[in-house]
Amino acid sequence: MTWRRTGLIGIACMVFLLLFSHFVLQPFLVPSGSMEPTLQVGDRILVNKLAYRFGDEPRRGDVVVFDGTGSFVQEEPAGNPVTGALHAAAAALGLAEPDETDFVKRVVGTGGDRVVCCDKDGRISVNGVPVQETYVMFGDQPSRVPFDIVVPDGTLWVMGDHRSQSSDSRDHLGQPGGGMVPVDMVVGRADWIGWPFGRWSTVPRTTAFDAVPAWTASRHGTAGAETSGAGTSGTGGGPGHG
């Protein structure tokens, strides 16, 4: 086999992997501890891009990767287009940290949900039902900041599992969009941990929201006028992956 043929095969394999990661299953390097203990720093998760492609939408409890441009990041950072393209290719293969506009968080509220923090026992409630968030980092409070919001249709309220180390929807309450992530900005659902081998597993599913009822106007009353919040969470992570 000639070196030329070997090179062409290598290029073809690379193109196939890039196309596969673009349309089907993309590795995503977890660069911070904002989703601990579910996801650890250095984990390479496999993001299922087909999960919401055929009419299904993110559900409460799903761990999703999304583009935060316009919600968590108000302007897309400028940069060298050549180095940007190379970095994007490496990130698509899970070989580099994600773009500064990419985030991984857990869906806590979907369109129409009223999410409130916190009740007398310190729990978040969704549509009036307290949620036992067993996935939250041991020792963390559900939130240090009280809030009472109604999630607009077509958007998501998302939070990290390591609440004291997560920059999430709470940190953007006073900004355009109010911390809500448009559903059409979701890249996909994190379904598997592919690396390191010692952590090779599916991303655990949660039953925490099973008892939460669907949104009803009578349940919320005039809550549509209450889409508001106060302050920001105490210690958020950096842009792109907090």
Secondary structure, 3 states (H helix, E strand, C coil): CCHHHHHHHHHHHHHHHHHHHHHCEEEEECCCCCCCCCCCCCCEEEEECCCCCCCCCCCCCCEEEEECECCCECCCCCCCHHHHHHHHHHHHCCCCCCCCCEEEEEEEECCCCEEEECCCCCCCEECCEECCCCCCCCCCCCCCCCEEEECCCCEEEEECCCHHHCCCHHHHCCCCCCCCEEHHHEEEEEEEEEECHHHCEECCCCCCCCCCCCCCHHHHCCHHHHCEECCCCCCCCCCCCC
